[in-house]
Amino acid sequence: MGSPLTSGFTSFHGVVFSASGPIAGMHCLRIAATFDPHGWDDNYLCSPTDLGFFWYDGDTTFPWPDLRCIEMTERGDPALWFDKRLCVPHDSPLTMTWSSTGPLPGKECIRFHEPEDPYGWSDNYLCLEAPLVMAFSASGPIAGMSCTSMNEPADAAGGWTDNHLCTNKDIGLRWSINGELPGMRCTQIHESAEPAYNAWHDNYLCVPPEAEAMFSYSSAGPLPGRLCTQLLEADDPYTWDDNYLCYHEVPVNLEFSSAGQKPGKVCTALTETSDVAGTWLDNYLCAQRDVGIRWSLGGPISGMRCTRIWMNGEGVATGWNDNYLCLPPTSALNFVWSPMGRCANKISVPFDESADPHAHWMDSYLCY
């Protein structure tokens, strides 16, 4: 078993590649390449449960509308690997990336190695988004991880000049010794036993609002039922032995509604007052939390990163020539608008306003 950062046998999803037939007791999908004579007749992708994988080998009609796919290419192989794709349903929680140059840092990677194939299959990997792993270091950054300094200059005597919080993937983590950072979601890190001159009253760990990582801090032991990382600085005499940062992940989960706001979600009105007949007075884009989405009826919003929302068939009178969805410029979300079907290998949110008589909105998607 490899490390959690570059594993060939994943520790979370449990996905395994087999070059010698299906694995007993697992759900296996055949990975076949009809025109490749080098051992590709008995290869399988297996998982403990059915994760919805679908294999497209270039020989059948490709089901674009229903699936989210990645190309699995080995350009050094002459056996027609340019048209092979691995797919999952669009609503699958899996995020897939293919690499033909080794495992990708911060992801769970499964090696696709066919030992009989001489054409470059020693370094090909299917990589899945890994669950968040956190580790605290009291002696500098941890090799192979994304590390953020937690330096408190006022507490150098307590050993806080070389402490780092490290993650297996970049989540946009930032440290502040002067209060919460504007535009970020921040969690205070403190120890009540610390004297005032050590300045632990205004220290925060912050992430962007769209980050999936959700933090809870405890100065009295780990929180039940949560993954927690101990923030132990052994050189600090003020009871840091029971301080923990606990975390879990919550996706943004964007969702379109054509009939009002979704309960329990943060929703942005997608109003077009010129398109009353198209019933665009009660449409919303909703998210699990506020990620800074703003809607504009009059062009891009200054200082934001904006994506035009439009549809063929909407005339000038309905006002769809200058409508934009905008994000903060630092947002990790990247919107792509598609008026004609889902986007390949992206989460695609249908903007289905079936009551609009002017255009066929049922084929329109916001992708990210």
N, C-alpha and C positions, 0 to 999 in steps of 0.2 A: 504494500500500500504506500502511495506517495504522500508527500506533504499535503496539508489542507489547501495550499495555494496552487499546486501544480500536480494534482493527483491524477493518475491513470485509472483509478478505481474509486469513484467518488464516495464520500462519506455521508453525504446528505441525500441526494436523489437515488443513490444506489445503482446508477446506470453503468452497465458493463458491456464492452465489446468482446465478442467471441469469434475467432477465426476457425472454429472447428465445430460448428453446429450450435443449436439452441442449448441453453443452460437449464437443467432440470429445476423445476420449482419457480422459475421466473417467467415473466411475460416477455416474449422475444419476437422481434420483427426482423424478417430476412432482409439483408442488405445485399442485393444482387446487382451484378453488372453483366448484362447479357453478352456484350462483345469483349469482355476482358477474360482471357483464358488463364490468368495467373492466380488461381485459387479463390475467385470470388463467387463460388457456387455454394459455399456453406458458412457464410459470414452472417452474424446476427447482432443486433443491438437489443440488450436485455435489461429489464428493470423489475424491481420487486412487485410493482403493480402496473396496470395499464396507464401509461402517461399520454396516450393519444398519438404516439409517433406514427407517421405515414411515410413510406418510401416511394419516391418517384424515380423510375429508372430510365425515363425517356421513351418508353415503349407504349405508354398509355396516355389517354387524354389527361392533361394536367388540370387539377381542380382548383385553380386560383381563387375563386370566390369564397371557398370555405376554409382555406388553410393558410397558415403563415409559414413560409419556407425559407431555407437557406441553401445556397449552392454548395455542394461538396466537391471541390475540384482538386485534382492533382495535376498541375500543368505539365509535369514531367512524364506523365503516363499517356502514351499514344492511344489508349483504348477507350476513347470517347467518354471521358469523365466530365466534359463541359456541360452536360445536360442532366446531371444527377442532383436530386434535391431531397433533403430531409425536412419533413413538415410536422407541424402540430396545429390543432384547432386554434382559431384566432383568440378564443377566450382562455387559452392555456396560460398558466402562470409561468411557464418556462420561457426564458430568454436564451436563445441559442446563438452561438458564434462559431464559425468554422475557421480553423487555422491550419495551414499547410507548412508552417515554420515553427512548430513546437507549441507547448502549452502557453496559455495567456495568463499573466499575473493577475491574482485576485479572482480567478474563476475556477470552477471545478471542471477539469478537463479529462476526457476519456480518449485514450489513444486508439486510433483506427489503424491497426497494424496487421497487414496481410503478409506474413513472412515469405510467401511464395512469389510475391509481386516485386520485381526488381526496380520498379520505376518510382522511387521516392516516397514510399509509404511508411517510412520509419519515423517521420516527424509530423504526421497528420493527426489532428485532435478535434473532437467535438467538445466545445466548452459551454458550460451552463453557468448562469449567474449564481454565484455562491452565496449562501446565507452569511450574514455579517458575523465575523469573528473579531473580538477585541482582546487586546493584551496591554497591560501596563508595564512599563520598564522604568526602574529607578536608576538606570545606568546607561542612558543614551538610547537612540533609536534601535529598533529590532530589524535586522537585515531581512529583506524580502517583503516588508510590510510598509504601509503608508502611515507615517508617524507624525504626530503633532506635539510640539514642545509644550509642556505644562510648567514653564519656568515662572516662579514667583520670586523676583529679585529681593523682595523684603525678607524672604525666609531662606536665604542662602545657608544660614546656619543649620536649618532643618533638612538640608540636602536637596532643595527644590530647584537647582540650577540645571540638572541633567535628566529630568524626568520627562517621559513621553507616553502618550496614549497612542497605541498603534492599532490599525485595522487591516484586514486582509484585502480591502478595496478602498478606493478613494471615495469618501462620502461627503467631501467638502468640509471636513471638521476644522474648526478654528478655536483658538484659545484667547481669552480676554482677561486681563488683570485690572480692567477699568470699567466693569459693568457690561451689560448686554450689548451685543453688536447690532446696529440697526439693520432691519430687513432679514434677520436670521432668527431661528428658533433656539433659545438658549436655556441651559440648565445650570443652576448655581452649584459650584463646588466649594464646600466650606467644612470647617471643623470648629465646632463651638468652643473647644478647649484651647484653641490657639489664641495667644494674647493679641491685642489690637495692633501692636506694632509689626506683627507678621503679615498684616494686610490680607487676610482671607475673607474679608467681608464683601468683596466685589469681583470675585473670580468666577468665570463662566466658560463652559464648553458649549459651542454653538454649531449648528448645521443649517444649511439652506432650508427654506420651508418645504421644498419639494423632496427633500431627502427622506428615504423610507425609514431611517433609523429614528427610533423614539426612545428618549432617555428618561430614567428616573434615578435620583441620587439618594443614597442612604448613608448616614454616618453612624448607624447602629446595626450593622450586619447586612447580609444580602436579603433582598426582598423575595418572599416565597413565590415560587412558580415563575421566576424570571431568570434569564441568563444574566449573570453579574460578573464584573471584573473588579478585583480588589485593587484599590489605589493605595498600596502600601509603600511608604517611604520609611524604611527601618531606622534611618538616622534622625527622624523627627520624633521628639519625645512626647508630642501632644496627641496621643491615642489615634493614630492613623491606621491602627491594625484592624479596625472594624468599619472602614469606609469603603463603599462599593458604588460603582456606576453600573446600573442595570439597564438592559436594553431589549427591544424587540423591533421587528420591522413591519411597517404598514404601507402597502403600495398606495400611490395617489388615486388609482381607480377612477379615471375620468368617465363620466356617463352623461349622455344627452337625454334631456327630457322635453317632450313636446306638450306637457300638461302640468306645468308648475314645478316648483322646487322639490327635490328629493329629501324626505325627512332624514335628519341626522347628517346631512352633507352640507358643504359650503358651495353655494351655487352662484353663478354669474349669469345675469339676464342677457339673452341674445335677442334683444328687441330690434325689430325693424318697423318703425311706425308708418312707413310708406307701404308696407305689405300687410295691411290688415286682412285682406281677403285670403292671404296665405297663412293666416293665424300665427304670425310671428310676434304676438304680444305676450305669450305665456311659455316661451321656450327658454331653456336654461342648459348651461354646461355645469355639471356638478362634480366636485372632487371630495375626497375623504377629508381634506383640510384645506385651509387657505394657502395656495401656492402663488398668489399674486396675479392671477389671470384677470385681464380687463378687456372689455368689449368696447369697440368704437364704431359709431355710425358715420364718422366723418374723416376717414383716413387714418394712417398710422399715428399712434400716440408718441409724442416726442419723448425721447429717453427710454423707450421700451423697444423690445424686439417683437415685431408684428408679422402676422400671417394673414393674407387676404382670404376672406370667405366669400365664395361666389358660386353661381350655378348657371349653366347655359339654359336659356329659356326665360330667365328673369329679365324683363324689360327695364329700361331706364326709370319708368314710372314707379317701379317697386323698390327702388333705392338700393339695389345690390351691387352698385359700382364702386362703393367706397367703405365696405365693412371689413373690420379687422379684429382678430383675436391677438392680444398682446401679452407678453411676459416680461418680467424684469430682465434687464440685459445680462445679469449673471446667472439666470436660471439654467439648471442642467436639462430642463425639458426643451425639446426641439420639435416644434409643430411642423407638419407637412399637410397641406390640404389636397385632397383628391376628390374631384367631382365625378369620377368615373370608376369607382370600385376601391377595394381595400389596397393598402400599401404592402409590398413584400417585406417580410421580416420586421414589421412594426406593429405595435398595438393600434388597432383601427377602431375608432369610435363612430358608429353610424349616426349621421344627422338626419334621421328619418322624420321629416315633417310631411307625412302622407296627405295632409289636408291642403297643401299648397297646390292650387290649380295651375300655376304658371310654369313649374319645372318639376323634373323627376328627381326629387331630393332623396329618394330611397337608395340611390347609388352613391351618395356622397359620404365621405369619411374624413374625420380629423385623425391624423396619425401622429404617433409619438414614440 
